[in-house]
């Protein structure tokens, strides 16, 4: 079991219940699309954080001098 799941207090049984609820709500065909969209969103968020990092701004200012 993953450490992050243990920290949040989610065990094996709770994880199974969550998966079953997701299957009932969205169906088997829709879940991969949702996960793909979620993955793209997380990737764009991380890329946005990298672009706005203080070290990049500092090097950009130094390059402009």
C-alpha positions as CSV (number, residue, x, y, z in Angstrom):
1,X,0.0,0.0,0.0
2,X,1.2,3.5,-0.8
3,X,2.4,5.8,1.9
4,X,0.3,8.7,0.7
5,X,-2.9,6.5,0.9
6,X,-2.0,5.5,4.5
7,X,-1.5,9.1,5.5
8,X,-4.9,10.1,4.2
9,X,-6.4,7.2,6.0
10,X,-7.6,5.3,3.0
11,X,-7.3,1.5,3.2
12,X,-7.9,-1.3,0.8
13,X,-11.6,-1.6,1.4
14,X,-12.2,2.1,1.1
15,X,-10.3,2.2,-2.2
16,X,-12.4,-0.6,-3.6
17,X,-15.6,1.2,-2.6
18,X,-14.4,4.4,-4.3
19,X,-13.6,2.5,-7.5
20,X,-17.0,0.8,-7.5
21,X,-18.7,4.1,-7.0
22,X,-16.7,5.7,-9.9
23,X,-17.7,2.7,-12.1
24,X,-21.3,3.1,-11.3
25,X,-21.3,6.9,-11.8
26,X,-19.3,7.1,-15.0
27,X,-19.2,3.7,-16.5
28,X,-16.1,1.7,-17.7
29,X,-15.7,3.6,-21.0
30,X,-15.8,7.1,-19.6
31,X,-13.2,6.6,-16.8
32,X,-10.1,6.4,-19.1
33,X,-11.2,9.7,-20.7
34,X,-11.5,11.3,-17.3
35,X,-8.1,10.1,-16.2
36,X,-6.5,11.3,-19.4
37,X,-8.0,14.7,-18.9
38,X,-6.9,14.8,-15.3
39,X,-3.4,13.8,-16.3
40,X,-3.2,16.6,-18.9
41,X,-4.4,19.1,-16.3
42,X,-1.8,18.1,-13.8
43,X,0.9,18.2,-16.4
44,X,-0.1,21.7,-17.5
45,X,-0.2,22.8,-13.9
46,X,3.3,21.6,-13.3
47,X,4.6,23.2,-16.5
48,X,3.0,26.5,-15.4
49,X,4.7,26.3,-12.1
50,X,8.1,25.7,-13.7
51,X,7.6,28.7,-16.0
52,X,6.8,31.0,-13.0
53,X,9.7,29.8,-10.8
54,X,11.8,32.5,-9.2
55,X,15.1,31.0,-10.5
56,X,13.9,31.3,-14.1
57,X,12.8,34.9,-13.6
58,X,16.2,35.7,-12.1
59,X,18.1,34.2,-15.1
60,X,15.8,36.1,-17.5
61,X,16.6,39.4,-15.8
62,X,20.3,38.6,-15.9
63,X,20.1,37.7,-19.6
64,X,18.4,41.0,-20.4
65,X,21.3,43.1,-18.8
